[in-house]
Amino acid sequence: MVQTELTVAQALPGGVFEGMVEVSGGAHRARVGYVALILCAKVHGSYLDFHRVDAVTGFTLNPGTHHTFAVTCDVPWEAPPTLEGTEIGLRTELEIAFAVDRSDLDPVHISPTPAQRHILDCMGAMGFQMVTAKLERGTLQGVPQSLPFYQEIEYLPGPAHERQLRKLSVTFVGSDERLHVVVELDRKVTPLADRDVFGHFAVNPASLEKYDWSALLESWLAGLA
């Protein structure tokens, strides 16, 4: 039996989850091959693994004994923030006697980075209302994405844009040096025009506060109109 108790269950991309793993012995002596921590995300109803850390190496587990280990799991820079509609979990995987136990799954919370939070706050200030943040399988073109899914943060337009847009979605693909922001617009246009329009912005997360994201997005929207 394996169980993880998290002491740090909330982290930023680039941060670390921390906890204690307890492995309990049964009626017979057994060989534990490893204990791994796996970050997974719920995509279309089922959890998809996206990051793995080998936390504990092999050891012998005697009957009725308990072993406790301090463990950590780093959070990839690309990991999506846990917004409304997004579920992230930390799974503990135990290999014992050549069988694998993956039953222990704990919810964790990934907070937006300061740069992501800045953009989310600007979206709200512009009158856009967040509806959901869903995960989609696949990759985005032109973006250095490594995860097998991406997050679409969907918004409804406010009064200033509701005549022009049906909805808008934002996707973050981050690293420690660059934040890629993909914006998709669902426009209200004639049948002869393209309804979906994509924009790709690459920003330095360390200096994003120096730039007026609202003005940049408003200028882009005006150009499309």
KESEFI-45828 format. One record per residue (C-alpha): residue number from 1; x, y, z. Coordinates in steps of 0.05 Angstrom, whole numbers, plus 5000, padded with zeros to 4 digits. Layout:
N
<rec><pos>NUM</pos><u>X</u><v>Y</v><w>Z</w></rec>
...
This chain:
225
<rec><pos>1</pos><u>5000</u><v>5000</v><w>5000</w></rec>
<rec><pos>2</pos><u>5025</u><v>5070</v><w>4983</w></rec>
<rec><pos>3</pos><u>4998</u><v>5137</v><w>5005</w></rec>
<rec><pos>4</pos><u>5024</u><v>5208</v><w>4994</w></rec>
<rec><pos>5</pos><u>5009</u><v>5266</v><w>5042</w></rec>
<rec><pos>6</pos><u>5025</u><v>5332</v><w>5010</w></rec>
<rec><pos>7</pos><u>5054</u><v>5388</v><w>5053</w></rec>
<rec><pos>8</pos><u>5057</u><v>5435</v><w>4994</w></rec>
<rec><pos>9</pos><u>4998</u><v>5423</v><w>4946</w></rec>
<rec><pos>10</pos><u>4999</u><v>5491</v><w>4912</w></rec>
<rec><pos>11</pos><u>5055</u><v>5516</v><w>4868</w></rec>
<rec><pos>12</pos><u>5072</u><v>5559</v><w>4808</w></rec>
<rec><pos>13</pos><u>5098</u><v>5533</v><w>4742</w></rec>
<rec><pos>14</pos><u>5173</u><v>5525</v><w>4755</w></rec>
<rec><pos>15</pos><u>5158</u><v>5511</v><w>4828</w></rec>
<rec><pos>16</pos><u>5155</u><v>5447</v><w>4870</w></rec>
<rec><pos>17</pos><u>5103</u><v>5404</v><w>4905</w></rec>
<rec><pos>18</pos><u>5127</u><v>5372</v><w>4970</w></rec>
<rec><pos>19</pos><u>5102</u><v>5316</v><w>5013</w></rec>
<rec><pos>20</pos><u>5113</u><v>5250</v><w>5048</w></rec>
<rec><pos>21</pos><u>5104</u><v>5181</v><w>5017</w></rec>
<rec><pos>22</pos><u>5087</u><v>5123</v><w>5063</w></rec>
<rec><pos>23</pos><u>5095</u><v>5051</v><w>5039</w></rec>
<rec><pos>24</pos><u>5064</u><v>4997</v><w>5082</w></rec>
<rec><pos>25</pos><u>5081</u><v>4923</v><w>5080</w></rec>
<rec><pos>26</pos><u>5031</u><v>4867</v><w>5076</w></rec>
<rec><pos>27</pos><u>5033</u><v>4795</v><w>5098</w></rec>
<rec><pos>28</pos><u>5095</u><v>4776</v><w>5058</w></rec>
<rec><pos>29</pos><u>5164</u><v>4803</v><w>5045</w></rec>
<rec><pos>30</pos><u>5167</u><v>4840</v><w>4978</w></rec>
<rec><pos>31</pos><u>5214</u><v>4879</v><w>4935</w></rec>
<rec><pos>32</pos><u>5195</u><v>4951</v><w>4919</w></rec>
<rec><pos>33</pos><u>5222</u><v>4971</v><w>4851</w></rec>
<rec><pos>34</pos><u>5208</u><v>5046</v><w>4855</w></rec>
<rec><pos>35</pos><u>5160</u><v>5100</v><w>4876</w></rec>
<rec><pos>36</pos><u>5146</u><v>5153</v><w>4824</w></rec>
<rec><pos>37</pos><u>5106</u><v>5218</v><w>4826</w></rec>
<rec><pos>38</pos><u>5066</u><v>5234</v><w>4763</w></rec>
<rec><pos>39</pos><u>5030</u><v>5299</v><w>4747</w></rec>
<rec><pos>40</pos><u>4967</u><v>5287</v><w>4707</w></rec>
<rec><pos>41</pos><u>4912</u><v>5330</v><w>4678</w></rec>
<rec><pos>42</pos><u>4840</u><v>5313</v><w>4664</w></rec>
<rec><pos>43</pos><u>4828</u><v>5317</v><w>4589</w></rec>
<rec><pos>44</pos><u>4760</u><v>5299</v><w>4562</w></rec>
<rec><pos>45</pos><u>4740</u><v>5260</v><w>4623</w></rec>
<rec><pos>46</pos><u>4804</u><v>5219</v><w>4636</w></rec>
<rec><pos>47</pos><u>4871</u><v>5235</v><w>4667</w></rec>
<rec><pos>48</pos><u>4931</u><v>5243</v><w>4621</w></rec>
<rec><pos>49</pos><u>5001</u><v>5237</v><w>4650</w></rec>
<rec><pos>50</pos><u>5047</u><v>5295</v><w>4631</w></rec>
<rec><pos>51</pos><u>5106</u><v>5296</v><w>4679</w></rec>
<rec><pos>52</pos><u>5141</u><v>5242</v><w>4719</w></rec>
<rec><pos>53</pos><u>5192</u><v>5243</v><w>4775</w></rec>
<rec><pos>54</pos><u>5226</u><v>5180</v><w>4802</w></rec>
<rec><pos>55</pos><u>5221</u><v>5196</v><w>4877</w></rec>
<rec><pos>56</pos><u>5245</u><v>5133</v><w>4913</w></rec>
<rec><pos>57</pos><u>5292</u><v>5078</v><w>4890</w></rec>
<rec><pos>58</pos><u>5283</u><v>5004</v><w>4903</w></rec>
<rec><pos>59</pos><u>5283</u><v>4973</v><w>4973</w></rec>
<rec><pos>60</pos><u>5259</u><v>4911</v><w>5010</w></rec>
<rec><pos>61</pos><u>5192</u><v>4916</v><w>5046</w></rec>
<rec><pos>62</pos><u>5184</u><v>4869</v><w>5104</w></rec>
<rec><pos>63</pos><u>5115</u><v>4845</v><w>5129</w></rec>
<rec><pos>64</pos><u>5078</u><v>4896</v><w>5172</w></rec>
<rec><pos>65</pos><u>5131</u><v>4950</v><w>5165</w></rec>
<rec><pos>66</pos><u>5123</u><v>5022</v><w>5145</w></rec>
<rec><pos>67</pos><u>5172</u><v>5065</v><w>5106</w></rec>
<rec><pos>68</pos><u>5164</u><v>5141</v><w>5100</w></rec>
<rec><pos>69</pos><u>5202</u><v>5184</v><w>5050</w></rec>
<rec><pos>70</pos><u>5204</u><v>5260</v><w>5039</w></rec>
<rec><pos>71</pos><u>5190</u><v>5272</v><w>4965</w></rec>
<rec><pos>72</pos><u>5186</u><v>5330</v><w>4917</w></rec>
<rec><pos>73</pos><u>5157</u><v>5339</v><w>4847</w></rec>
<rec><pos>74</pos><u>5178</u><v>5397</v><w>4804</w></rec>
<rec><pos>75</pos><u>5124</u><v>5432</v><w>4763</w></rec>
<rec><pos>76</pos><u>5139</u><v>5443</v><w>4688</w></rec>
<rec><pos>77</pos><u>5138</u><v>5514</v><w>4664</w></rec>
<rec><pos>78</pos><u>5086</u><v>5493</v><w>4612</w></rec>
<rec><pos>79</pos><u>5038</u><v>5464</v><w>4664</w></rec>
<rec><pos>80</pos><u>4969</u><v>5498</v><w>4658</w></rec>
<rec><pos>81</pos><u>4943</u><v>5540</v><w>4716</w></rec>
<rec><pos>82</pos><u>4885</u><v>5507</v><w>4754</w></rec>
<rec><pos>83</pos><u>4829</u><v>5554</v><w>4733</w></rec>
<rec><pos>84</pos><u>4754</u><v>5539</v><w>4730</w></rec>
<rec><pos>85</pos><u>4746</u><v>5476</v><w>4688</w></rec>
<rec><pos>86</pos><u>4817</u><v>5450</v><w>4696</w></rec>
<rec><pos>87</pos><u>4835</u><v>5392</v><w>4741</w></rec>
<rec><pos>88</pos><u>4907</u><v>5373</v><w>4758</w></rec>
<rec><pos>89</pos><u>4928</u><v>5314</v><w>4801</w></rec>
<rec><pos>90</pos><u>4991</u><v>5284</v><w>4830</w></rec>
<rec><pos>91</pos><u>4991</u><v>5208</v><w>4823</w></rec>
<rec><pos>92</pos><u>5036</u><v>5163</v><w>4865</w></rec>
<rec><pos>93</pos><u>5060</u><v>5101</v><w>4827</w></rec>
<rec><pos>94</pos><u>5088</u><v>5042</v><w>4866</w></rec>
<rec><pos>95</pos><u>5121</u><v>4982</v><w>4834</w></rec>
<rec><pos>96</pos><u>5121</u><v>4923</v><w>4882</w></rec>
<rec><pos>97</pos><u>5134</u><v>4850</v><w>4866</w></rec>
<rec><pos>98</pos><u>5133</u><v>4869</v><w>4792</w></rec>
<rec><pos>99</pos><u>5062</u><v>4896</v><w>4797</w></rec>
<rec><pos>100</pos><u>5044</u><v>4970</v><w>4793</w></rec>
<rec><pos>101</pos><u>4997</u><v>5007</v><w>4841</w></rec>
<rec><pos>102</pos><u>4972</u><v>5074</v><w>4814</w></rec>
<rec><pos>103</pos><u>4912</u><v>5082</v><w>4860</w></rec>
<rec><pos>104</pos><u>4936</u><v>5142</v><w>4901</w></rec>
<rec><pos>105</pos><u>4916</u><v>5207</v><w>4867</w></rec>
<rec><pos>106</pos><u>4916</u><v>5275</v><w>4902</w></rec>
<rec><pos>107</pos><u>4889</u><v>5340</v><w>4873</w></rec>
<rec><pos>108</pos><u>4939</u><v>5396</v><w>4867</w></rec>
<rec><pos>109</pos><u>4934</u><v>5469</v><w>4849</w></rec>
<rec><pos>110</pos><u>4979</u><v>5505</v><w>4799</w></rec>
<rec><pos>111</pos><u>4974</u><v>5580</v><w>4806</w></rec>
<rec><pos>112</pos><u>4984</u><v>5627</v><w>4747</w></rec>
<rec><pos>113</pos><u>5052</u><v>5658</v><w>4742</w></rec>
<rec><pos>114</pos><u>5056</u><v>5734</v><w>4755</w></rec>
<rec><pos>115</pos><u>5059</u><v>5745</v><w>4679</w></rec>
<rec><pos>116</pos><u>4999</u><v>5700</v><w>4667</w></rec>
<rec><pos>117</pos><u>4961</u><v>5734</v><w>4724</w></rec>
<rec><pos>118</pos><u>4977</u><v>5802</v><w>4694</w></rec>
<rec><pos>119</pos><u>4945</u><v>5782</v><w>4628</w></rec>
<rec><pos>120</pos><u>4885</u><v>5750</v><w>4662</w></rec>
<rec><pos>121</pos><u>4873</u><v>5813</v><w>4703</w></rec>
<rec><pos>122</pos><u>4878</u><v>5855</v><w>4640</w></rec>
<rec><pos>123</pos><u>4826</u><v>5812</v><w>4605</w></rec>
<rec><pos>124</pos><u>4778</u><v>5824</v><w>4663</w></rec>
<rec><pos>125</pos><u>4792</u><v>5898</v><w>4663</w></rec>
<rec><pos>126</pos><u>4775</u><v>5900</v><w>4588</w></rec>
<rec><pos>127</pos><u>4707</u><v>5871</v><w>4603</w></rec>
<rec><pos>128</pos><u>4719</u><v>5799</v><w>4581</w></rec>
<rec><pos>129</pos><u>4685</u><v>5748</v><w>4625</w></rec>
<rec><pos>130</pos><u>4720</u><v>5681</v><w>4636</w></rec>
<rec><pos>131</pos><u>4674</u><v>5622</v><w>4624</w></rec>
<rec><pos>132</pos><u>4719</u><v>5561</v><w>4630</w></rec>
<rec><pos>133</pos><u>4791</u><v>5537</v><w>4621</w></rec>
<rec><pos>134</pos><u>4787</u><v>5470</v><w>4584</w></rec>
<rec><pos>135</pos><u>4844</u><v>5424</v><w>4563</w></rec>
<rec><pos>136</pos><u>4849</u><v>5399</v><w>4492</w></rec>
<rec><pos>137</pos><u>4892</u><v>5344</v><w>4464</w></rec>
<rec><pos>138</pos><u>4941</u><v>5363</v><w>4410</w></rec>
<rec><pos>139</pos><u>4994</u><v>5416</v><w>4395</w></rec>
<rec><pos>140</pos><u>4992</u><v>5487</v><w>4370</w></rec>
<rec><pos>141</pos><u>5030</u><v>5508</v><w>4307</w></rec>
<rec><pos>142</pos><u>5086</u><v>5557</v><w>4314</w></rec>
<rec><pos>143</pos><u>5093</u><v>5550</v><w>4389</w></rec>
<rec><pos>144</pos><u>5148</u><v>5511</v><w>4426</w></rec>
<rec><pos>145</pos><u>5099</u><v>5464</v><w>4461</w></rec>
<rec><pos>146</pos><u>5122</u><v>5399</v><w>4493</w></rec>
<rec><pos>147</pos><u>5060</u><v>5375</v><w>4530</w></rec>
<rec><pos>148</pos><u>5009</u><v>5331</v><w>4493</w></rec>
<rec><pos>149</pos><u>4953</u><v>5380</v><w>4508</w></rec>
<rec><pos>150</pos><u>4940</u><v>5455</v><w>4515</w></rec>
<rec><pos>151</pos><u>4893</u><v>5498</v><w>4556</w></rec>
<rec><pos>152</pos><u>4841</u><v>5543</v><w>4524</w></rec>
<rec><pos>153</pos><u>4817</u><v>5597</v><w>4572</w></rec>
<rec><pos>154</pos><u>4750</u><v>5618</v><w>4542</w></rec>
<rec><pos>155</pos><u>4719</u><v>5687</v><w>4550</w></rec>
<rec><pos>156</pos><u>4655</u><v>5720</v><w>4530</w></rec>
<rec><pos>157</pos><u>4663</u><v>5792</v><w>4505</w></rec>
<rec><pos>158</pos><u>4640</u><v>5852</v><w>4545</w></rec>
<rec><pos>159</pos><u>4597</u><v>5909</v><w>4517</w></rec>
<rec><pos>160</pos><u>4656</u><v>5941</v><w>4481</w></rec>
<rec><pos>161</pos><u>4668</u><v>5878</v><w>4438</w></rec>
<rec><pos>162</pos><u>4603</u><v>5839</v><w>4437</w></rec>
<rec><pos>163</pos><u>4582</u><v>5867</v><w>4368</w></rec>
<rec><pos>164</pos><u>4648</u><v>5842</v><w>4339</w></rec>
<rec><pos>165</pos><u>4662</u><v>5776</v><w>4376</w></rec>
<rec><pos>166</pos><u>4624</u><v>5714</v><w>4397</w></rec>
<rec><pos>167</pos><u>4680</u><v>5691</v><w>4443</w></rec>
<rec><pos>168</pos><u>4755</u><v>5695</v><w>4454</w></rec>
<rec><pos>169</pos><u>4804</u><v>5643</v><w>4480</w></rec>
<rec><pos>170</pos><u>4874</u><v>5651</v><w>4508</w></rec>
<rec><pos>171</pos><u>4927</u><v>5597</v><w>4512</w></rec>
<rec><pos>172</pos><u>4993</u><v>5603</v><w>4551</w></rec>
<rec><pos>173</pos><u>5055</u><v>5563</v><w>4533</w></rec>
<rec><pos>174</pos><u>5110</u><v>5584</v><w>4581</w></rec>
<rec><pos>175</pos><u>5183</u><v>5576</v><w>4598</w></rec>
<rec><pos>176</pos><u>5228</u><v>5611</v><w>4648</w></rec>
<rec><pos>177</pos><u>5249</u><v>5661</v><w>4595</w></rec>
<rec><pos>178</pos><u>5189</u><v>5668</v><w>4548</w></rec>
<rec><pos>179</pos><u>5114</u><v>5667</v><w>4553</w></rec>
<rec><pos>180</pos><u>5077</u><v>5651</v><w>4488</w></rec>
<rec><pos>181</pos><u>5006</u><v>5675</v><w>4486</w></rec>
<rec><pos>182</pos><u>4959</u><v>5648</v><w>4432</w></rec>
<rec><pos>183</pos><u>4893</u><v>5685</v><w>4423</w></rec>
<rec><pos>184</pos><u>4836</u><v>5656</v><w>4383</w></rec>
<rec><pos>185</pos><u>4777</u><v>5698</v><w>4362</w></rec>
<rec><pos>186</pos><u>4708</u><v>5674</v><w>4342</w></rec>
<rec><pos>187</pos><u>4684</u><v>5734</v><w>4302</w></rec>
<rec><pos>188</pos><u>4615</u><v>5756</v><w>4280</w></rec>
<rec><pos>189</pos><u>4627</u><v>5763</v><w>4205</w></rec>
<rec><pos>190</pos><u>4595</u><v>5750</v><w>4138</w></rec>
<rec><pos>191</pos><u>4598</u><v>5679</v><w>4108</w></rec>
<rec><pos>192</pos><u>4653</u><v>5702</v><w>4060</w></rec>
<rec><pos>193</pos><u>4702</u><v>5722</v><w>4115</w></rec>
<rec><pos>194</pos><u>4744</u><v>5679</v><w>4162</w></rec>
<rec><pos>195</pos><u>4707</u><v>5672</v><w>4227</w></rec>
<rec><pos>196</pos><u>4765</u><v>5644</v><w>4269</w></rec>
<rec><pos>197</pos><u>4827</u><v>5686</v><w>4274</w></rec>
<rec><pos>198</pos><u>4891</u><v>5669</v><w>4312</w></rec>
<rec><pos>199</pos><u>4943</u><v>5715</v><w>4342</w></rec>
<rec><pos>200</pos><u>5010</u><v>5695</v><w>4372</w></rec>
<rec><pos>201</pos><u>5048</u><v>5740</v><w>4420</w></rec>
<rec><pos>202</pos><u>5115</u><v>5723</v><w>4453</w></rec>
<rec><pos>203</pos><u>5132</u><v>5765</v><w>4514</w></rec>
<rec><pos>204</pos><u>5187</u><v>5768</v><w>4566</w></rec>
<rec><pos>205</pos><u>5152</u><v>5747</v><w>4631</w></rec>
<rec><pos>206</pos><u>5202</u><v>5786</v><w>4673</w></rec>
<rec><pos>207</pos><u>5184</u><v>5853</v><w>4642</w></rec>
<rec><pos>208</pos><u>5111</u><v>5842</v><w>4623</w></rec>
<rec><pos>209</pos><u>5087</u><v>5893</v><w>4674</w></rec>
<rec><pos>210</pos><u>5123</u><v>5947</v><w>4634</w></rec>
<rec><pos>211</pos><u>5079</u><v>5934</v><w>4573</w></rec>
<rec><pos>212</pos><u>5006</u><v>5952</v><w>4565</w></rec>
<rec><pos>213</pos><u>4975</u><v>5885</v><w>4547</w></rec>
<rec><pos>214</pos><u>4906</u><v>5916</v><w>4543</w></rec>
<rec><pos>215</pos><u>4930</u><v>5968</v><w>4492</w></rec>
<rec><pos>216</pos><u>4966</u><v>5914</v><w>4452</w></rec>
<rec><pos>217</pos><u>4904</u><v>5870</v><w>4448</w></rec>
<rec><pos>218</pos><u>4858</u><v>5929</v><w>4434</w></rec>
<rec><pos>219</pos><u>4903</u><v>5950</v><w>4376</w></rec>
<rec><pos>220</pos><u>4902</u><v>5880</v><w>4348</w></rec>
<rec><pos>221</pos><u>4827</u><v>5875</v><w>4353</w></rec>
<rec><pos>222</pos><u>4819</u><v>5943</v><w>4320</w></rec>
<rec><pos>223</pos><u>4864</u><v>5921</v><w>4263</w></rec>
<rec><pos>224</pos><u>4820</u><v>5859</v><w>4251</w></rec>
<rec><pos>225</pos><u>4757</u><v>5901</v><w>4251</w></rec>
